Amino acid sequence: MDAEALKSEALSAIEAASTADELDGLRVRFLGRKSELKQALRGVRDRESGMALNAARESIEEAIEARQTTLQQAELSRALSEGAVDVTLPGDRVKRGRLHPITQIRREVEDIFVGLGYEVVDGDEVETVEYIFDKLNMPEGHVTRSPLHTYYLNGDIVLRTETSASQVRMMESKPPPVYIVSLGRVYRRDTPEPKRYPIFHQVEGLAVDKGITLADLKGTLQLLLRRLFGDERDVRIRTSFFPFTEPSVEADVQCFICNGKGCRVCEYEGWIEVGGAGMVDPNVFVAVGYDPDEVSGFAFGWGLERIFMLRHGLPDIRMLWQDDIRLLEQF
């Protein structure tokens, strides 16, 4: 065969190739196992013919590699040209995350009390019986101590049922006056229902100083209720009983579903409890080393989920734990 003629034909075809696929087809045509050149190399019988055919093969291989590089550079240039970004155009809006509704309520309550001069403190979710019950004047047979009410982890170690333990620790660590709020997650063995859930968030306040009276507590609670629910929602403060306060009261807000007429959510009472409060029992002061003859104080504890339900008309507390984006996006 004529090696020069084959080389000339191959080089011309390679130079004219405009795509990678076309070039690959030429590689198979001129250098493949069944190509004319490969067949000729297998049948060569003299040195001169072998040298001529090998020289033609090398030239074809070099031409293919060179053309491949050229095509790749051209493709890169085209992609860069067509994919150019105009940095002066407005960018796509990126969706931002939001704070969970309970976090929003928590921060709002914190801001209210910081504005009143209170200190925000935090505590551990795992507590001892001593700090969650004994030093809060809970009698031995109180229902709160029962494993049917409280999650016991190991002996005297429990998941806190309220954030009051952080208040006790704060009073032990410093002399009065004390003005603090403690917020966080608490745990109780409750059956899930529209107004209750085994895990919820609580805000507890404590004020200890000379001359604090029940009137100070009432004024503070009324201020908090008005800030959270507005002036148009009816509220009431009624007497109650808690082991760690004496006297004790509870704050209620008019039901947002029935407007006081009675329904399933308010258990047909027309009012929904926000939380308990009262004047700190002298036994609690004695337990932390304060003199109850020198100081007095008040304390309260409210659920953040309950506050959210009342503010926004949420009929079931369990909806806050379902991570339903349709609900969360509204806030």
C-alpha positions, 0 to 999 in steps of 0.5 A: 500500500502507499503509506504517503497517500494514506498519511496524506488522506488521514491528515487532511481528514483529521484537520477537517474534524470539527467535533470530538466524536468526529475525531474519534471516528477518524481514530478508529478508521485510520488506527483501529484494529481493522484499519487498512494501516493495521492490516498492512503492518501485520503483513509487512515483509521488508524493512523499508515498508515497515519503516514507512508504515510506522512513520505514517502511524506516528504522524497520524497519532500526533495529528489526532492528539494535536487536533484533540487539544485544539478542539478541547480548547475551542470547547472551553472557550465557547463554554466560557463565552456562553456561560458568562455571568453578568454581575450587574444583574440582580441575584436570586433571592435566597430563602432565610431560616426563621426562629421557631415560634417558641423561640420568638415568644421566649425572646419577647418575654426576655426583653420585657423583663430585661426592660424591668431590670431583671437578670436572665439565667439558665439552668440544667435540664437534669436536676436533683430531688433536693433542688427540684423538690426539697428546697422548694418546700414540696412535702414528701407525699406531694403528687409532683414527687410521684414517678407517675408525674416526674421522669426519674433517671437514677435515684434522686436524679430527675428531668426538671419539672420546672425551672425553679431549681435555677432560682434556688441556686441563684439565691444560694449564690448571692445575697438579696436583692434578686430579680431574675427570670429563668426560661427553658425546657421542662418535662412532665409525665402528661398525656398529650392533649390540646393544652398539655404535652410531656415536654414544654417550655417555661418562664419563671420569675423571681423577685426578692427584696425588702418590702415586696408585697402581693401588690407588686406581684399583681402589678408585674403579672398584669403588665406581662399579660397586657404586653403579651395579649394586649388590652382587649383580652380579659384576664383575671388573677384568682387564688390557688395553692402551691407548696413554694408560695404563700399566698398563691394565685393563678392567672387566667386569660379569656378563651380565644376560641369561645370568648368565655362561653365555654368549649373543648379547649377551655374545658367549658370554663371560658378561661385558660390558665396561663400559670401559677404565682405567689409570694415566696414561702418563708420555708424556701427562704430558710432553705437557701439561707435568707432571713424571711423576717428581713426579705420577702418576694414573689415568684411565678411560672408560665408555659411559653406554649400556652402563651403562644396558643392564647396569642395566636388562637392555636387550638392544639399545643401538639401542632407546635411539635409537628414541624409542619412548615405551613404553620411555622411559615406564618410566624 
